[in-house]
């Protein structure tokens, strides 16, 4: 007796697999999106992982609740959707209306832990070594560490605005050359 083929496929595809199948994204694009999702998921509670963030962003695009604007790449669009989802999560947490959890959410302690303190101290030591022969740069670093404004640093150390700006450019070039810069958070 001949076997009939099932009318419907019973596999469950994830939204990312569907986007690949529809050729909305390439495999390289999907890898980029995974990296972006990991970045956006940093700092979120453990129950909100990067995979969920990515799948939710793609789902919203596929079902049409978020429309891709003309002229914007799919990668940029989904990155914006993930950023929006992260912001939406934090708005719910901070307003007290966290959906789907019965337990209390613990907000992170703003005080650095021992590991973070050690890393910061090591980075500061490396920066101080770079500028041991630059008195103005050390004065600026010390002033910034105390939370002083540029005007206050100039007044305290009798620097002109030009001296201050020249030293900052020198510092920036040195830090870039040594690879000790990062994106502001």
FENJONOR-V545063 format. One record per backbone hydrogen bond with DSSP energy under -0.5 kcal/mol. NH is the residue of the N-H (numbers start at 1). CO is the residue of the C=O. E is the energy in kcal/mol with one decimal. If there is no record, write none. Layout:
((NH CO E) (NH CO E))
This chain:
((13 11 -0.6) (18 14 -2.2) (19 15 -2.6) (20 16 -2.1) (21 17 -2.5) (22 18 -2.4) (23 20 -1.2) (24 19 -2.7) (25 19 -1.0) (30 26 -2.3) (31 27 -1.9) (32 28 -2.3) (33 29 -2.6) (34 30 -2.2) (35 31 -2.0) (36 32 -2.5) (37 33 -2.7) (38 34 -2.1) (39 35 -1.9) (40 36 -2.6) (41 37 -1.9) (42 38 -0.7) (42 39 -0.8) (44 41 -2.0) (48 45 -2.0) (49 47 -0.6) (53 49 -1.8) (54 50 -2.5) (55 51 -2.8) (56 52 -2.5) (57 53 -2.0) (58 54 -2.4) (59 55 -2.6) (60 56 -2.4) (61 57 -1.5) (62 58 -2.8) (63 59 -2.8) (64 60 -0.6) (65 60 -1.0) (66 60 -1.9) (69 67 -0.6) (72 69 -1.5) (77 73 -2.5) (78 74 -2.9) (79 75 -2.3) (80 76 -2.0) (81 77 -2.1) (82 78 -2.5) (83 79 -2.2) (84 80 -2.3) (85 81 -2.5) (86 82 -2.4) (87 83 -2.3) (88 84 -2.6) (89 85 -2.3) (90 86 -2.2) (91 87 -2.3) (92 88 -2.1) (93 89 -2.3) (94 90 -2.8) (95 91 -1.8) (96 92 -0.6) (96 93 -1.0) (97 92 -1.3) (98 96 -0.5) (107 105 -0.6) (117 113 -2.4) (118 114 -2.2) (119 115 -2.3) (120 116 -2.3) (121 117 -2.4) (122 118 -2.4) (123 119 -2.2) (124 120 -2.6) (125 121 -2.5) (126 122 -2.1) (127 123 -2.3) (128 124 -2.8) (129 125 -2.2) (130 126 -1.5) (131 127 -1.2) (132 129 -1.1) (134 131 -1.4) (135 133 -0.7) (138 134 -2.2) (139 135 -2.1) (140 136 -2.4) (141 137 -2.7) (142 138 -2.5) (143 139 -2.4) (144 140 -2.9) (145 141 -2.3) (146 142 -1.3) (147 144 -1.2) (148 143 -2.6) (153 149 -2.3) (154 150 -2.5) (155 151 -2.4) (156 152 -2.5) (157 153 -2.1) (158 154 -0.6) (158 155 -0.6) (159 154 -2.3) (164 160 -2.4) (165 161 -2.7) (166 162 -2.8) (167 163 -2.4) (168 164 -2.4) (169 165 -2.3) (170 166 -2.3) (171 167 -2.7) (172 168 -2.7) (173 169 -2.5) (174 170 -2.2) (175 171 -2.8) (176 172 -2.6) (177 173 -2.5) (178 174 -1.9) (179 175 -0.7) (179 176 -0.7) (180 175 -2.5))
